[in-house]
Each structure stands twice: as C-alpha cells, then as structure tokens.
Amino acid sequence: MWLVILGLVTGMAIGFFTPVTVPVALSKYFAVALLAGLDSSLGGLRSGFEKHFRLSIFTSGFTFNILMAASLVYLGDLLGIDLYVAAIVVFGMRIFNNITAIRRMMIDKYWIIPKEIKKHHNEEITHNPSWEIKTDISQTNPNPQV
C-alpha cells in the first residue's frame, strides 16, 4: 500500500513541477482523451471492487477508448461538426455512473449499519406493495365517474 501512495505522490510532484502546455489546436483531443482515460480507470476500479477485474480487458478498453475518442474528434473536425461535445457528454455520464457505483460499494462495505435497520430497509425497498403495477383488468373501472 505504501508503494501505491509513494507512486501517487511522486507522480503528482512531477506533474506539478513540470511545465506542460497543450497547444490550442490539440486541446479538444487532449480533453476527450483525458476523459476517456478517466472513464476507463474508474471502470477498472469499479470492476476491481466487484471482484472481476482483468488486466487485458482494462488495457484494451483504455487504449480503445482513447483512440476512438480522438478519432471521433478528428472526424468532427473534418466534417466541421463539434463531435467532441458528444464524446464529453457520454464520457461524463459514464464517469458519474462509475463514481456512483463505487460510492455505493464503498458505503455497503465500510459503513456500519445495524443489521435490524439494514434488513428492514431492504424489505421496505424490495417488498413495497404500493409499487406493484395492477395488471388485472377486472380491478379497473371501465366507466369512471367524472
């Protein structure tokens, strides 16, 4: 665990003290590639929490997402359409979905809730009769009084 933290701190220090500028012409490509990489990273973290992480799937998905996002932006530039906005919206939605799933898994794993409350809460959610949809036609009134 200490090796991960050391790597994170070292990477942040290098990134903070190294002057990196992105040309304006490439800023759309960089933004979409960054979002694609973040989406893949959070997807890998989520699959790790769900206990079905595979490095080959993560690596291929990471590479493919970045290349497809950059290709979409390039195609939009050729056509004169801002297709990068579509990629930003899609990756943004996926990022928030992954963050939500990770947050729920962390709460379920680390939040201490008494078993009685948890059991009652789960029963209330899964067995609430007011949520049932009435499908029996005989229960409906064919001639409602106005």
C-alpha positions as CSV (number, residue, x, y, z in Angstrom):
1,M,0.0,0.0,0.0
2,W,2.8,2.4,0.8
3,L,4.2,1.8,-2.7
4,V,1.0,3.0,-4.3
5,I,0.9,6.1,-2.2
6,L,4.6,6.8,-2.9
7,G,3.9,6.4,-6.7
8,L,0.9,8.7,-6.4
9,V,2.8,11.4,-4.6
10,T,5.8,11.1,-6.9
11,G,3.5,11.4,-10.0
12,M,1.7,14.4,-8.6
13,A,5.0,16.1,-7.8
14,I,6.4,15.5,-11.3
15,G,3.2,16.8,-12.8
16,F,3.1,19.9,-10.6
17,F,6.7,20.9,-11.2
18,T,7.0,20.0,-14.9
19,P,5.8,22.8,-17.1
20,V,3.4,21.2,-19.7
21,T,1.4,23.2,-22.1
22,V,-1.1,21.8,-24.6
23,P,-1.4,23.7,-27.9
24,V,-4.8,25.2,-28.5
25,A,-5.3,23.2,-31.7
26,L,-4.9,19.9,-29.7
27,S,-6.9,21.0,-26.6
28,K,-10.1,19.2,-27.8
29,Y,-8.2,16.0,-28.4
30,F,-6.4,16.2,-25.0
31,A,-9.7,16.9,-23.1
32,V,-11.5,14.0,-24.7
33,A,-8.6,11.6,-24.3
34,L,-8.3,12.6,-20.7
35,L,-12.0,11.9,-20.1
36,A,-11.7,8.6,-21.9
37,G,-8.7,7.6,-19.7
38,L,-10.5,8.7,-16.6
39,D,-13.6,6.7,-17.6
40,S,-11.5,3.6,-18.2
41,S,-9.6,4.0,-14.9
42,L,-12.8,4.4,-12.9
43,G,-14.3,1.4,-14.8
44,G,-11.3,-0.7,-13.8
45,L,-11.6,0.5,-10.2
46,R,-15.3,-0.5,-10.2
47,S,-14.6,-3.9,-11.6
48,G,-11.9,-4.4,-9.0
49,F,-14.4,-3.7,-6.3
50,E,-16.8,-6.1,-8.0
51,K,-14.0,-8.8,-8.0
52,H,-14.0,-9.3,-11.7
53,F,-11.0,-7.2,-12.9
54,R,-9.0,-8.5,-15.8
55,L,-5.9,-6.6,-16.9
56,S,-6.2,-7.5,-20.6
57,I,-9.8,-6.1,-20.7
58,F,-8.7,-2.9,-18.8
59,T,-5.7,-2.3,-21.0
60,S,-7.5,-2.9,-24.3
61,G,-10.5,-0.8,-23.1
62,F,-8.3,2.0,-22.0
63,T,-6.4,2.1,-25.3
64,F,-9.5,1.6,-27.5
65,N,-11.5,4.3,-25.6
66,I,-8.8,6.9,-26.1
67,L,-8.2,6.1,-29.7
68,M,-11.9,6.1,-30.6
69,A,-12.5,9.3,-28.7
70,A,-9.6,11.0,-30.6
71,S,-10.9,9.6,-33.9
72,L,-14.3,11.0,-33.2
73,V,-12.9,14.4,-32.5
74,Y,-10.8,14.2,-35.7
75,L,-13.8,13.1,-37.8
76,G,-15.8,16.0,-36.3
77,D,-13.0,18.5,-37.3
78,L,-13.0,17.1,-40.8
79,L,-16.8,17.5,-41.1
80,G,-16.9,20.8,-39.4
81,I,-19.1,19.5,-36.6
82,D,-18.3,19.7,-32.9
83,L,-18.5,15.9,-32.2
84,Y,-16.2,16.3,-29.2
85,V,-19.2,17.6,-27.3
86,A,-20.9,14.2,-27.8
87,A,-17.9,12.4,-26.5
88,I,-17.6,14.7,-23.5
89,V,-21.3,14.1,-22.6
90,V,-21.0,10.3,-23.0
91,F,-17.8,10.0,-21.0
92,G,-19.1,12.4,-18.4
93,M,-22.2,10.3,-17.9
94,R,-20.1,7.1,-17.7
95,I,-17.7,8.7,-15.2
96,F,-20.6,9.7,-12.9
97,N,-22.2,6.3,-13.2
98,N,-18.9,4.6,-12.2
99,I,-18.4,7.1,-9.3
100,T,-21.9,6.4,-8.1
101,A,-21.4,2.6,-8.2
102,I,-18.0,2.8,-6.5
103,R,-19.5,5.1,-3.8
104,R,-22.4,2.6,-3.2
105,M,-20.0,-0.3,-2.9
106,M,-17.8,1.6,-0.5
107,I,-20.8,2.5,1.6
108,D,-22.0,-1.1,1.6
109,K,-18.6,-2.4,2.5
110,Y,-17.4,0.2,5.1
111,W,-20.5,1.9,6.5
112,I,-21.6,0.3,9.7
113,I,-25.3,-0.1,9.8
114,P,-27.1,-2.3,12.4
115,K,-28.4,-5.5,10.9
116,E,-32.0,-4.8,12.0
117,I,-32.1,-1.4,10.2
118,K,-30.4,-2.8,7.1
119,K,-32.9,-5.8,7.0
120,H,-35.9,-3.5,7.5
121,H,-34.6,-1.1,4.8
122,N,-34.1,-3.9,2.3
123,E,-37.5,-5.3,2.9
124,E,-39.1,-1.9,2.6
125,I,-37.4,-1.3,-0.8
126,T,-38.0,-4.8,-2.3
127,H,-41.4,-5.6,-0.9
128,N,-43.4,-2.3,-1.0
129,P,-46.9,-3.3,-2.3
130,S,-47.7,0.3,-3.4
131,W,-45.1,-0.1,-6.2
132,E,-46.9,-3.0,-7.8
133,I,-48.5,-2.4,-11.1
134,K,-52.1,-3.6,-11.4
135,T,-52.4,-5.8,-14.4
136,D,-55.8,-7.3,-13.7
137,I,-58.4,-5.6,-15.9
138,S,-61.2,-6.6,-13.6
139,Q,-59.7,-4.2,-10.9
140,T,-60.1,-1.2,-13.1
141,N,-63.2,0.8,-13.6
142,P,-64.2,1.0,-17.3
143,N,-66.7,3.8,-16.8
144,P,-65.1,6.3,-14.4
145,Q,-67.5,8.9,-13.0
146,V,-66.4,12.5,-13.9
